[in-house]
Amino acid sequence: MVRTAPKSVLTAAVAVLLGAGLLSAKFPTLKSQHTDQKAEVEVLKTSQLPDGSTLSPGQYKVALLSESGTTQAAFYLNGSLVTKAPVELVDQPRKSSDTEVHYNDASGAHVLTQIDVSGWTKSLVFSPASGAGTSAK
């Protein structure tokens, strides 16, 4: 009887640990999506992302999401998701001193191509070849 008590305690402990592992695998946390990288970005006039989605003027929170092996920038306005777009993170030689939004106006449209975030050593580069984004309504 003395030997069965430790076995049952050990069995219960293993079952609890396995159950906790399965729950964490089934319900991943936000940290597993790399949403800890966020920035405030001001869009001064109506702009397009290379995939065709549109951003109205306003103060956006941009969060980086890593889903299915690709990185996306999620744009939130007043706490609501506006759109997500594929983005490439490009190393810079030093930290950006200011947050800057870069555009390409060559086609007549105000297309957002890059965001440099103050204090970051990587730039967010949007490319038409990186795939289609999704809009939230």
C-alpha positions in Angstrom: 0.0 0.0 0.0 2.9 2.3 0.6 4.2 1.7 -2.9 0.9 2.5 -4.6 0.4 5.9 -3.1 3.5 7.4 -4.7 2.6 5.8 -8.1 -0.8 7.3 -8.1 0.6 10.7 -7.1 3.1 10.4 -9.9 0.5 9.3 -12.4 -1.8 12.2 -11.4 1.1 14.7 -11.8 2.0 13.3 -15.3 -1.7 13.5 -16.3 -1.9 17.1 -15.2 1.3 18.1 -17.1 0.2 16.3 -20.2 -3.3 18.0 -20.0 -1.7 21.4 -19.6 0.6 20.8 -22.6 -2.4 19.8 -24.8 -4.4 22.8 -23.7 -1.5 25.2 -24.5 -1.0 23.5 -27.9 -4.7 23.8 -28.8 -5.1 27.4 -27.6 -1.9 29.3 -28.5 -1.3 32.6 -26.7 -0.9 35.9 -28.4 2.8 35.8 -27.7 3.1 32.8 -30.0 1.9 35.2 -32.8 4.6 37.8 -32.0 2.1 40.6 -31.3 4.5 42.1 -28.8 5.9 44.4 -31.6 3.5 47.3 -31.9 3.9 50.9 -33.0 1.7 54.0 -33.5 1.7 55.3 -37.1 0.0 58.3 -38.4 -1.5 58.1 -42.0 -2.0 61.7 -43.2 -4.1 61.0 -46.3 -6.0 58.1 -47.9 -3.4 55.5 -48.8 -3.3 52.1 -50.4 -1.2 49.1 -49.5 0.3 47.2 -52.4 -2.4 44.6 -52.2 -5.1 47.2 -52.9 -6.5 47.6 -49.4 -7.1 51.2 -48.3 -6.2 53.1 -45.2 -8.1 56.3 -44.3 -6.3 59.1 -42.6 -5.8 58.5 -38.9 -3.6 57.3 -36.1 -3.1 53.6 -36.4 -1.7 51.0 -34.1 0.4 48.6 -36.2 1.1 45.1 -34.8 3.3 42.5 -36.3 1.8 39.0 -36.5 3.6 35.9 -37.4 1.1 33.4 -38.8 1.8 30.3 -40.9 5.4 31.2 -41.4 4.7 34.7 -42.8 4.8 38.1 -41.1 1.9 40.4 -41.4 1.3 44.0 -40.3 -2.2 44.4 -38.7 -3.6 47.9 -38.8 -5.9 48.9 -36.0 -7.9 52.2 -35.9 -9.7 53.0 -32.7 -9.2 49.5 -31.5 -10.8 47.8 -34.5 -8.8 45.8 -37.1 -8.9 47.6 -40.4 -6.6 45.3 -42.5 -3.7 42.9 -42.5 -1.0 42.9 -45.1 2.1 40.8 -45.7 5.3 42.6 -44.7 9.0 41.9 -44.9 11.2 42.9 -42.0 14.4 44.4 -43.3 17.4 45.0 -41.1 18.7 48.6 -40.8 22.3 49.6 -39.9 21.0 51.4 -36.8 17.8 52.2 -34.9 15.4 54.6 -36.6 15.4 58.0 -34.9 11.9 58.8 -36.1 8.8 57.0 -37.2 8.4 57.6 -40.9 5.9 56.3 -43.5 7.2 56.0 -47.0 4.9 56.1 -50.1 5.2 55.6 -53.9 3.1 58.0 -55.9 4.4 57.0 -59.3 1.1 55.3 -60.4 -1.0 58.2 -59.3 -2.1 56.3 -56.1 -0.7 57.0 -52.7 0.8 53.5 -52.1 2.4 52.8 -48.7 5.7 51.0 -49.3 7.7 51.1 -46.0 7.4 52.1 -42.4 10.4 52.9 -40.2 9.6 52.9 -36.5 11.4 55.0 -34.0 13.7 52.8 -31.9 13.4 49.8 -34.2 16.4 48.3 -36.1 14.1 46.8 -38.7 11.9 48.4 -41.3 8.5 47.1 -42.4 8.6 46.8 -46.2 5.4 46.2 -48.2 5.7 44.6 -51.6 3.2 43.9 -54.3 4.8 40.5 -54.8 4.3 39.5 -51.2 0.7 38.3 -51.7 -2.8 39.6 -51.0 -3.8 41.1 -47.7 -7.2 40.8 -46.0 -9.6 43.5 -45.0 -11.7 43.3 -41.8 -15.1 44.8 -41.9 
